[in-house]
Amino acid sequence: MAKVTMHQELEELRREVEELRAQKQVQEKEKIKQEALKQEELDTTQEEVQEIVNSIEDGGEEIKEKLTSLYEDIKKEYKSLSPATAIALFALGTIFGRNFSK
């Protein structure tokens, strides 16, 4: 092997250092890009979760309104129901209940 002078070795080391710095910069840029992508995905996921929560809350209000409406309709029908019809419906409910429970 040929002898390498100190200046040549120093130049080779400088080149290696520059290459390593360039690689480090590229790695840091990639890391920043990956973190930005992760943050974007996290933001998107949070928005989707918020939309789901809002739709559930809206659905809960809708269900509550429908149940209230149903209750009011049943109450109105009960008040206008004749006593004979009420007894007949109760008897039918009892018969069906006993038949289904066996």
C-alpha positions as a printed NumPy array, in Angstrom:
array([[   0.   ,    0.   ,    0.   ],
       [   1.109,    3.438,   -0.754],
       [   1.763,    5.69 ,    2.134],
       [  -0.956,    8.215,    2.724],
       [   0.219,   11.57 ,    3.786],
       [  -1.323,   13.406,    6.65 ],
       [  -2.868,   15.962,    4.326],
       [  -4.502,   13.282,    2.192],
       [  -5.859,   11.529,    5.263],
       [  -7.144,   14.846,    6.594],
       [  -8.886,   15.552,    3.28 ],
       [ -10.493,   12.092,    3.291],
       [ -11.73 ,   12.646,    6.835],
       [ -13.169,   16.029,    5.855],
       [ -15.01 ,   14.451,    2.945],
       [ -16.401,   11.731,    5.23 ],
       [ -17.524,   14.359,    7.726],
       [ -19.273,   16.325,    4.97 ],
       [ -20.96 ,   13.159,    3.697],
       [ -22.11 ,   12.28 ,    7.204],
       [ -23.441,   15.814,    7.734],
       [ -25.346,   15.604,    4.456],
       [ -26.779,   12.219,    5.461],
       [ -27.739,   13.598,    8.861],
       [ -29.54 ,   16.54 ,    7.243],
       [ -31.423,   14.203,    4.934],
       [ -32.386,   11.99 ,    7.892],
       [ -33.557,   15.014,    9.887],
       [ -35.646,   16.225,    6.951],
       [ -37.214,   12.771,    6.607],
       [ -37.897,   12.678,   10.332],
       [ -39.603,   16.086,   10.159],
       [ -41.692,   14.92 ,    7.19 ],
       [ -42.714,   11.744,    9.033],
       [ -43.654,   13.726,   12.146],
       [ -45.694,   16.113,   10.005],
       [ -47.491,   13.16 ,    8.386],
       [ -48.172,   11.618,   11.807],
       [ -49.547,   14.933,   13.075],
       [ -51.723,   15.272,    9.983],
       [ -53.068,   11.744,   10.462],
       [ -53.71 ,   12.496,   14.135],
       [ -55.576,   15.688,   13.247],
       [ -57.644,   13.837,   10.65 ],
       [ -58.444,   11.086,   13.138],
       [ -59.462,   13.635,   15.772],
       [ -61.764,   15.328,   13.277],
       [ -63.355,   11.987,   12.36 ],
       [ -63.856,   11.114,   16.026],
       [ -65.433,   14.527,   16.65 ],
       [ -67.786,   14.006,   13.694],
       [ -68.799,   10.596,   15.064],
       [ -69.385,   12.031,   18.535],
       [ -71.463,   14.854,   17.07 ],
       [ -73.532,   12.423,   14.997],
       [ -74.12 ,   10.254,   18.08 ],
       [ -75.216,   13.286,   20.067],
       [ -77.506,   14.369,   17.221],
       [ -78.853,   10.828,   16.962],
       [ -79.491,   10.786,   20.71 ],
       [ -81.525,   13.976,   20.422],
       [ -83.417,   12.52 ,   17.483],
       [ -84.203,    9.329,   19.399],
       [ -85.301,   11.34 ,   22.413],
       [ -87.637,   13.393,   20.219],
       [ -89.096,   10.253,   18.618],
       [ -89.659,    8.597,   22.002],
       [ -91.335,   11.733,   23.309],
       [ -93.537,   11.827,   20.221],
       [ -94.415,    8.14 ,   20.656],
       [ -95.247,    8.72 ,   24.321],
       [ -97.518,   11.64 ,   23.431],
       [ -99.284,    9.553,   20.748],
       [ -99.825,    6.632,   23.145],
       [-101.078,    9.004,   25.834],
       [-103.528,   10.597,   23.375],
       [-104.771,    7.189,   22.185],
       [-105.121,    5.953,   25.785],
       [-107.265,    8.938,   26.726],
       [-109.562,    8.422,   23.747],
       [-109.8  ,    4.628,   24.227],
       [-113.121,    3.223,   25.41 ],
       [-113.103,    1.046,   28.577],
       [-114.417,   -2.034,   26.744],
       [-111.649,   -1.813,   24.154],
       [-109.041,   -1.378,   26.892],
       [-110.257,   -4.541,   28.674],
       [-110.229,   -6.48 ,   25.392],
       [-106.66 ,   -5.354,   24.591],
       [-105.519,   -6.27 ,   28.096],
       [-107.075,   -9.73 ,   27.776],
       [-105.425,  -10.287,   24.384],
       [-102.053,   -9.172,   25.796],
       [-102.43 ,  -11.59 ,   28.689],
       [-103.307,  -14.497,   26.388],
       [-100.396,  -13.808,   24.036],
       [ -98.041,  -13.326,   26.973],
       [ -98.942,  -16.695,   28.479],
       [ -98.667,  -18.487,   25.128],
       [ -95.242,  -17.007,   24.327],
       [ -93.818,  -17.667,   27.773],
       [ -94.435,  -21.456,   27.443]])
